[in-house]
Amino acid sequence: MNRKEEFIETYKKYIQRDGSQEFLDYLCSAKSDFFTAPASTRFHGNYPGGLVDHSLHVFSCLKDYLSRNRVKDVYGMEYSDESIAIVSLLHDVCKINVYKESVRNKKVNGEWVQVPFYEFDDKMPYGHGEKSVYMITPFMK
């Protein structure tokens, strides 16, 4: 199973509220590069498909962390699987369609060569979390 299939399976298993299928349809559409976008320009997941990889990693880590007895008993943190999935799988949807592939010059062994990199070009520069919520709410509450 590839990462896109894994994301879709996880999403459908845990996220069931009204509008969730419509939002998934958007993520899978030509209007979204969610499954091919990087997660950043230079750091975690700065490769094609890095955004979906990062989202699945965050889901796994958050689900594991919140399952620990200490987290439940000492901190009182108990959330539904749906809330965990929404928060973790969708926390970076604000990064959809903002990374553009480009090239830059870099000196390698004394020679200038063109190397690929990602430019950040956000046409809707809301705050990181606010933008993700803004993008999700037309589909689901």
MIVO-280067 format. One line per field, with one value per residue (C-alpha): residue in one letter; x, y, z. Coordinates in Angstrom, 1 decimal. Example, Ala and Ser with C-alpha at 12.3 -4.5 7.8 and 13.67 -1.06 7.14 Angstrom:
<sites>
torba <- [A, S]
east <- [12.3, 13.7]
north <- [-4.5, -1.1]
up <- [7.8, 7.1]
</sites>
This chain:
<sites>
torba <- [M, N, R, K, E, E, F, I, E, T, Y, K, K, Y, I, Q, R, D, G, S, Q, E, F, L, D, Y, L, C, S, A, K, S, D, F, F, T, A, P, A, S, T, R, F, H, G, N, Y, P, G, G, L, V, D, H, S, L, H, V, F, S, C, L, K, D, Y, L, S, R, N, R, V, K, D, V, Y, G, M, E, Y, S, D, E, S, I, A, I, V, S, L, L, H, D, V, C, K, I, N, V, Y, K, E, S, V, R, N, K, K, V, N, G, E, W, V, Q, V, P, F, Y, E, F, D, D, K, M, P, Y, G, H, G, E, K, S, V, Y, M, I, T, P, F, M, K]
east <- [0.0, 1.4, 1.2, -1.8, -3.7, -2.6, -3.8, -7.2, -7.7, -6.8, -8.9, -12.0, -11.5, -11.4, -13.0, -16.7, -18.4, -20.5, -18.5, -15.5, -15.9, -16.2, -13.0, -11.2, -12.5, -10.9, -7.6, -7.7, -8.7, -6.6, -7.2, -4.9, -1.3, -1.6, -0.3, 2.7, 3.7, 6.7, 6.1, 8.7, 11.3, 14.4, 13.5, 11.2, 9.6, 11.3, 10.6, 7.7, 5.1, 6.6, 3.4, 1.4, 4.3, 4.6, 0.8, 0.8, 3.8, 2.1, -1.0, 1.0, 3.0, 0.0, -2.1, 0.7, 1.4, -2.3, -2.6, -0.1, -1.5, 0.5, -0.9, -4.4, -4.0, -1.7, -2.6, -6.2, -5.8, -8.4, -9.7, -11.8, -10.0, -11.8, -10.4, -6.9, -7.2, -8.5, -5.9, -3.0, -3.8, -5.1, -2.9, -0.8, -3.4, -2.4, 0.6, -1.5, -0.5, 2.2, 5.4, 6.8, 9.6, 12.5, 16.2, 19.1, 22.8, 25.1, 28.8, 29.8, 33.4, 34.3, 31.7, 28.3, 25.4, 21.7, 20.0, 16.3, 14.7, 11.2, 10.1, 7.3, 4.7, 1.6, -1.3, -3.3, -0.8, -2.9, -1.3, -0.3, -3.0, -5.7, -5.3, -5.7, -8.9, -10.1, -9.6, -11.4, -14.5, -16.3, -16.4, -16.8, -17.5]
north <- [0.0, 3.4, 6.5, 8.0, 4.7, 4.5, 8.1, 7.6, 4.3, 6.0, 9.0, 7.0, 4.7, 7.6, 10.7, 10.3, 13.6, 15.4, 16.9, 14.6, 12.8, 16.1, 17.3, 14.0, 14.4, 17.8, 16.4, 13.8, 16.2, 18.1, 21.3, 19.9, 18.7, 17.2, 13.8, 15.1, 18.2, 18.4, 19.3, 22.0, 23.7, 22.5, 20.5, 17.6, 16.0, 18.3, 15.8, 14.9, 13.3, 14.6, 16.3, 13.1, 11.3, 13.9, 13.9, 10.1, 10.3, 13.0, 10.8, 7.7, 9.7, 11.5, 8.3, 6.5, 9.4, 9.8, 6.1, 6.1, 5.7, 8.5, 10.9, 9.9, 9.6, 12.5, 15.0, 13.9, 13.9, 11.7, 12.5, 10.6, 8.8, 11.1, 14.2, 12.8, 12.0, 15.4, 17.3, 15.2, 14.2, 17.7, 20.0, 21.0, 21.2, 24.9, 23.7, 22.6, 24.3, 26.6, 24.9, 25.4, 23.3, 25.5, 25.3, 27.3, 27.4, 25.5, 25.1, 21.4, 20.4, 23.9, 23.8, 25.7, 23.3, 23.7, 21.8, 21.5, 23.1, 24.2, 27.8, 28.8, 30.9, 31.3, 33.3, 33.2, 34.0, 33.3, 31.9, 28.2, 26.7, 29.3, 28.6, 24.9, 25.4, 28.0, 25.5, 22.6, 24.5, 25.0, 21.1, 20.0, 21.6]
up <- [0.0, -0.9, 1.3, -0.5, -0.1, 3.6, 4.2, 2.5, 4.5, 7.8, 7.0, 6.1, 9.2, 11.7, 10.2, 9.6, 10.3, 7.8, 5.0, 5.6, 2.3, 0.4, 2.0, 1.1, -2.5, -2.5, -1.3, -4.0, -6.8, -9.3, -7.2, -4.5, -4.5, -1.0, -2.0, -4.1, -2.2, 0.1, 3.8, 3.8, 1.6, 3.4, 6.5, 7.3, 4.3, 1.7, -1.1, -3.3, -1.2, 2.0, 3.1, 3.2, 4.8, 7.5, 8.2, 8.6, 10.9, 13.1, 13.3, 14.4, 17.0, 18.4, 18.6, 20.3, 22.8, 23.7, 24.3, 27.2, 30.7, 32.1, 29.5, 30.4, 34.2, 35.0, 32.3, 31.7, 28.0, 26.3, 22.9, 20.4, 17.5, 15.1, 16.9, 16.9, 13.2, 12.2, 14.2, 13.0, 9.5, 8.5, 10.6, 7.5, 4.8, 4.8, 2.8, -0.2, -3.4, -1.9, -2.8, -6.4, -7.9, -9.1, -9.6, -8.1, -8.7, -6.3, -6.4, -6.4, -6.6, -7.8, -10.6, -10.7, -11.2, -11.1, -8.3, -7.7, -4.7, -3.5, -3.3, -0.9, -2.7, -0.5, -2.1, 1.1, 3.9, 7.0, 10.1, 9.9, 12.0, 11.2, 7.4, 7.9, 9.9, 7.3, 4.5, 6.3, 7.6, 4.3, 4.2, 7.8, 11.2]
</sites>
